[in-house]
Amino acid sequence: MRGPFFPSKILLFGEYGILENSSGLSVPHNFYKGILKFYSEFKFNKNFLHSNSRIRKYCDFLFLEKKHILTNIDFEKLYEDIQNGLFFYSNIPQEYGIGSSGALVAAIYDKYSKDKFEKKSIESKNIIFLKKMFSQMESFFHKKSSGIDPLSSYLNLPILFHPTKKNIFIVNIPNKKEGKGAIFLLNSKISRKTSSMVKIFYEKLKNDEFKKIIKEEFIKYNEKCIESFLKKDFRTFLKNSKKLSICIFHNFRPMIPKSMWKIWNEGLFHNIHYLKLCGAGGGGFFLGITKNYDVSRKKLKKYIIKDLFRF
C-alpha cells in the first residue's frame, strides 16, 4: 500500500523511571504500524467502523481543544474524510504498550496539520515543541501524555530523552542483524489499561522504602542500561539488564502477570534471559534481553516472541 505508514514505538528503557525524572530510550518498531485509509479501498470489515467512530470522537476532542493545541488542524477536510469512511488501518495491538494511539495521533497530524514540521529539516528546538504539541493531542487517549509515543512514531527515529533536563536527542542505536544475543518482544497475550498500572505505581511511591529503591536502584540500573547499550558495551549491558530485571521482579510484582512469574524467575536464576516491563506492564508486551536468543526462544515457545535487536 502506498502512503505514509506510522510505526509503533518500543520504550526500551525508562518505564516508570521517566515519571521520577529518569532517562528514557524510545525506538520505532516498523513490524507494527498503521496508515490512514478509506473504506472504499478494501473489502468491508466491521472493525473499520469502530476505527472511524474512534477518529470522529478524537476529532471532536481536537475541535473543542483547538485553542489550546499548538497546531492548526484542517477540521473541514478531516470531518469530510471521516464522513467518507476514513479509518486507521493498523496491526498495532491496542492496550499492549507499544503506542497504538501515538501512531494514530502522528498520522492525523501529518495529514491534517496546516503548519506541520517537515521531518527532513527538523531541528532540536522543533523536537521539543513537537513533544509538547503531541502531549496535548494524545491527552484524549491517556488524559496525561508525555508526547513521546506520537513523537517517536512521527519522526520514525530512536529518541533519548530526560524529563528534568528537557533534553531530547535523536540517537544512533546498535544495528546488528546477526549475533547470538538479542533484545526481544514477548507477548503475554493479556491486554491491560495503562492508567490502572500508573495508579498502582503512584500508590506504591507513598511508601518511603519503595521510593528509595526507585531512586537508588531502579533509576541507577535504567541509566546504566541505556549508557552501555548505546556504547555497544554488551557485556556490561547484560550485567545491568540482570540487575534491572531483578529490581523489577521484586518491586513491581503487581505489574507482572502471575503467568509470567515462573519464566521471569527461571530466566534470572539460570542466566538465560532477563525480562523487563515494556511500558506500564500488567499485560501486553514485555521485553527480554538474552545472550542466546535461540535458547530463549525455545524456552519461551508458549509465548509469541520477536527479536528487535541482535548483538
N, C-alpha and C positions, 0 to 999 in steps of 0.2 A: 504493500500500500504506500502511496506517495503522501507526503506531508510531514510536518514535524512531530516526531514522537517525543514523549516526555518520560524519562526513566523514573523508576522507584529510587529510593535512597536507602543506604545502609549506614546507620550510625555505628561505625566500628568501635569507637570508644567515646565515652562521655555520658552514657545513660545515668541519670540522676545526679552525677557529679556536676553537670552543667547548671543544675539548679542551685548548687552550692559553690559556684564560681570556679569550676574546674574546666579544663580544655575539652573540646570535642573534635572528633575527626569523622566527617561525613563523606561518603563516596556514592556516586550514582551507580545503579545496577541495571544494566540495559536488558537483562533477561526478562525482567518485569517492566512493562511500560504501557503507556496509553496515548491515544490520539483522538482529537475531536472529529467526529464523523456525523453523517446523516442517515436516517432510516433507509432512504431510497438506495443507498449503496450496498445494502445487504438483504438477505432473506430475513424477514421479520423475526424478532425474538423479544419476548415479553420483558427481558432484562433491559432492553433499550428504553422501554417506557419508564422504568424505575430510574435509570440514569438521567433521562430527560427531565423527569419530575424533580430530581435532586438538583439539577442545574438551574431549573426555574426558581426553586426556593433559594438557592445560593445567589442568583441574580437579584431577587427581591431584596435580599440582605444587603448586597453591594449598593443597590439603588438607594436604600434607606440610609446607608452609611457613607454615601458618596462625598459628603463634605469633609469627612474625616480621613478618607483613604487617599494616599499620596500618589494617585494616578488617575488619569481621565479615561474612564471606560466609555466605549461607544455602546450605550444601552439600547439605542434604537436598532442597531444591527444585531446585538446579542438577543434581544427579545424576538426579533424577526426570525433569527436562526432557530431559536428554541421552538417557535411556532411551526417551523418547517422540519422539525424532527432532529434537532441537534442532540447528540449524546456522546459520552466518553467511552470509546471502545478500548477496553483495558483488560490485561490479565493480571493486574496488581491485586493481590488478595486484600480485602478490606479488614480492618481491625487486626492486622498481623504485624504492625510495627515497621513497615517499610515505605510509608509515605504515599498511600493511595490518594489522600486528599491533597497533599502537596503537589503531586503531578497534575491533578485537575486544576488547581489554582494557577500553576505555571502555564498550563495550556490556555486558560481563559485570558490571562494577562498577555500572553504572546499574540493571541489572535485579535483581542478586542481593546487593548490599551492604545490610545491615540498618541501617547508620548513615551512609548517604551524605549528602554535602553537596548541598543543592538549588542549582542553577545560578543561580537568580534572586537569591538572598540571599548569594552567596559574597563573602567579604572577602579582602583581600590575604594575611593570615596563613593563611587556609584554602587559598589557591592554593599557597603554599609547602609546606604539609602534603600537599596532593594530589599535587604533583610528587614528593615523597619516596615516598608510598604507591604511585603509579603506577610509579615506577622499580623498586620491589620486585615489583610484579605483572608487569611486562613483562620481567623478567630471564629468565624461562623462554624467551623467543624470542631474546634477544640477549646473554645472560649478564650483560652490564653495560649498563644503560639509564639515560638521563638522566631519563626520565619525561615528557619534553616532548611526544612524539608522542601518547600517550593523553590527556595534559592538554589539548592543543590540540583533539583530537577531542571530548573530553567537553564542554569549555566552548564549542566552536564559535566561538571568538573569536581575533583576532590577538594574539600574545603576544611581548613583548620581554623577553629575559632575559639576565642576566650571571652566569656561574658563580661568579666570585670574590666579587662583592658579594652574591650570593644574593638578588638583587632580581628580581622577576617583575612585569611590568606588562601590563595589558590596554591595547592602544593602538588609536587610530584610524588607519586607513590610507587612502590615496587611493582614491576610489570612483568615478572617472570611467568611464563605459561607452563613451565615444567619444574619439577622438583618434588621430592617426597613430602615435604611439609606443605601445609595449607591452612588458610582460614576458610571456613565453610559455613553455609547456612543450614540449620536444622529445623525442620517443620514439626512443631509439636502437635499439629492438627487440632489445635484448640484456639478459637477466637477469643478476644478479650477487649475490655474497654480501658483505654489509656487513663482516663480520668480517675477510675477507681483505684488503679495501681499508684498513681501520684498521690492520691489522698492517703493511702496507707503509708507511703514514704514520709509525708509531712507529719503524720501522727507519730511515727517512729522517731522523727527528729526532735520531738519534745523530750525524748529520753537523752539525758546528758551523755551517758555511756555510748549510745549509738552515734550521737553527733560527733563524739571524739573519734570513734572508729572511722567515720566518713572522712574527717579531716586528716587524720594521722595515718590511715592505712589505705582506704578505698581511693581517695583522690591521688595519693602518692603513687600507687601502682598504676592508676589510669594514666597519669602523666608519663611515667616511665615506659609504659607500653607504647604510647604514641611516639615518644622520642626514639626508642630502639627500633620500632617498625619503620619510621621514616628514614632512619640512618641505615636500614637494611642490616642491622646487627641482630640476626635472627636467633642466635644462641641466647643473648640477653633477653630478647623479645619473648622467647619461650619461658624463661625463668620468671619474668614479670607477669606473663599471662597466667601462669600457675598460681602465683600469689594473689592475683586479682580474682581468679576463679574461686579460690578457697575463701576469700573475703566475701564474695557474693553468696556463695553457698551457705555460709554460716550466718550471714546478717541480712540477706534478702530472701529468706525462705518463702514468705507469702507470695513473692513474685515468680516462684518456680513451681510449676505444676507437680503434684506428687508423683505422677507417672514418670517424671524425669529425675527424681532424686537418686535412684539407683545408678543410672548411667552416668550421671554427673559425678557421683562419689567414686564409682569404679574407674572412670577416666582419670581422676586425680590420683587415686591410690596406686594404679598401675602405670601412671605416666603415659597413657595412651593419647588422651586429648584433654583439653581444658575448656569447659563450657562457660559462657557468659551470657548476660542479657543482651538482647538486640532491641534497644528502646526500653519501653516501660516494663516488659516482661508480663507474666500472668498467663501467657499463651502466645500464639502466633509463632514467629520465628525466633530462634536463639542462634548464637554464634558459637562455633567451635574452632579451636586452634590446635593443630596437631603437628608432630614431627613426621608422622607417617600416615598420609591420607588414605592409602589403600587399607591399612589396618582399621582405621576409624570407620571407614565406610562399611566394612564387613561387620564390625561390632554394632553399628547403628543401622543395620539393614531394615529394621522395623519402621524407621523414620525416612522421610524423603529428604535427602541432603544434596547440596550442590556446592561445589568449590567456587570461591570468589577470587582467591589469590593462591599462587603456588610459590614455594621458596625452598 
